[in-house]
C-alpha cells in the first residue's frame, strides 16, 4: 500500500546522528572492529579483531558473515552479510552499496543537523533522531528502512517530499523505484531483524533498550 504520497528522487541520503567532537579528535580511525564472524575483509584483506577501520576503507562481508564496528562510546554498527560499505569519518559518510546495517546510536545530546552522518544508498534519505534502526539495500530499486526506536525525518533529494515519524517499537518503510523512475514510500513489515538482534548489539556497547519509550 502506497503511503505519504511521496515521489522522491533516486539520489538520496540518510543523515545520522554524529559522534561527539571528542570522539572524532581522539583517533583518525573511523572505527574499530570489535567482533566478526565468517568472511570479512577490509580493502580486500582479511579482517582482525581490534583492526582500526580508516577513512575510505572498503568493508565487505560474505554470505553468513557479519562484523561489528564500534564508534566511540555507546555507538556500534553491525555490518550484515553480503554487504559492501565504505566509511569516511572526516566527511561523516557511510556509502552502503549493497547489504544491510543494524545501528545503535546512543547519547541523544550529540544529535546535530550540522554534524550529521550521511549514509548513501540507492534511493533513501533520512535524518535519524533515534538510537536504533536497521537499513537494507534489497536491490538497486528497493531500500528497506526500519526505525526500531526513536524519531526520524525522511527527506528526498532534489525537493522530494519530507516526512517525520517516531516509534518506540519498530516502524518500517520501503523506498521503491517504479518503472517510470519515481521513488515511492510504501509501508513495510518488520523483517530481517528481531528485538533480540538489536538488544544483543546494544548490550555490546552497554546500551539498554526500553521498547516502551521513544528515545530522543
N, C-alpha and C positions, 0 to 999 in steps of 0.2 A: 504494500500500500504506500503510495507516494504521500509524503507529508511535507509541511512547511512551504510548499510552493517554490522550492528552490531550484534555480538554474545557475550552476556555479562553474566557472572556468576550470580547465584541466590543470593549469599551472597553479598548484595550491601548496600551502604550508600549514604545519601545525606548530603553534607557538607554545612553548612550555615555560614553567617557572624556571628561574635561573638559580645557579648556585650563588652563594654569597661572594663578595669581593675577596674575603679571606681565603675561600676555597680556591678561587682561580689564581690567586697570587702565590699560594702555598707550593704549587708544583706546576711545571709546564705540561704535565701529563693530563690527558683528557679524563682518564680514569684508571682503575686498577682491576685486573681480572681476579675476582675473589674465588670463583669456582667455575668449573666447566666439566662437561662430560661428552664423550663421543668425539667427533671430528670437528675441531675448531681451529681456524687459522687467523693470523694477523699478518697482513701483507704477504700471504702465501706461505708463511712459516707456522709450524705447529705452536699452538698457544701453551702457556705455562701459568701455573698459579703464581700470583704476585707480579705478573708482567704488567708494566705500565703501557697503557694504550695512549699513543701520542696523536696530536692533531693530524688529520689527513689519513690516519691508518684505516685500512680496509679490513673489516672483521667479517668472516664468513663461517657459517655453521652448516654441517651436513645433515643428512636425514637422521632423525632420532637424537640430535645433538643440541646442546644449548650452552650459553656462557652467561655468568652473572658478573656485571661490571659495577663497581662502587664509585660514586662521585661525591667525595667529601662525606660529611656526616649526615646519616639518615636518608641518603639518596642512592638508589640502585636500579639498574635495568637488567632484565633477563632477555638476552638475545635468543629467540626461539629457533627451532630447526629450519633449515633451508633458507637462511637469512643472509642478505648481503647488506652491510651497514658501514657507512663512513662517518667518522666523528671529527669535529673541528671545534675545540673548546674556545679558541680565540674568537671565531666567528659565531660561536654558540649555535652550531647546527648539527643535526643528525640527518644524514641522507639515507633513507630507508628505501632501497630499490626493490627488494623482494623480502618476503618473510614477515616476521612479527616481533613486536616488543611488548613486554609487560613492564610497567614502570611504577615505582614507589617514589614519590617526591614529597618529603616531609618538610616541616618548618615553613608554614604558610607566610610567615612575616617576611620571607625573602621574595614573595611574589612581586613582580615588577614588569610592566609592559616595556619599559626602557631597557631591561636586561633579560628579555625573553630568549629562551632557547627555541630554535626552529627545527622541526622535523620535516624534511621534504619527502613527499610521497607522490605517487602519480596523480592523485586527484582529491586530496582532502586538506582543509585548512581549519585550525582551531587554536584558540588561546585557552590553555588549561588553567583553571583555578581550582585545583583539587590535588589529592595526594595519590590516588590510584587510577590507572587507566591501562587499557590494552588496545593495541592497534595492529592490524594485519593487512598486508597487501595481498588480496585474494587473487588478483590478476591485474594487468595494466588498466583494465576498465572498472575495477571494483576494489574499494578500500573499506574495511570494516573498522569501526571505532566504538569501543565501549568505555564510557565514563563509569568506573566502578564505584567511586565515591568522591564527591566534591562538586565543583561548579565548572562550567565550560562556556566559552564563547566561540562559536563557529563563524568563520568569515571567509567568503570566497574571494579569490584574486580578481583583479580587473572589474571591481564593482559588484562582485557577486553578493547575494543576499546573506545577511548575518543572522545568527540565532544564539540565544542564551538559554541554558537549562542547567539543572542541578539534580543530584540524586544522592541518597545515602546507600543505595544498593543496586548498582548496575542499571544503566540505561544505554542501549546501543543503537547506532545508526549505521547505515551503509551509504557510501557515495558511489553511484553507478553512472558510467558514461553511456549514453544512449547511442544508437546507430547514427543519429544526427549530430553527435559530438557534444551534446549537452550533458552536464553532470548534475544529477538529481539526488536529493537526500531521501532515503526511504527508511522506515523503521526496520529494526533487526532484532533477532532474539539474542540472548546471552549464549554464546558459543565459544569454542576454542579454549576457554579458561574457566576456572571454578573459584569459589570463595577460598578453598583450601590452597590453591595455587598462589593467590595473591597474599594470603596470610603467611605462607611459608617464605615468600620473598620479603615481605615486610619484617618478619622475625629476624632475617639475616642482617638487618640494619637497626634492630631494636625499635621498630615501629609497631605500635599496637593498632589493629584495625577495629573500629567500632562501627558496625553496619547499621546502627540505629541513629547515627548522627552524620550530618553533612559536614565534611571538612571544608574550611575556608581560609 
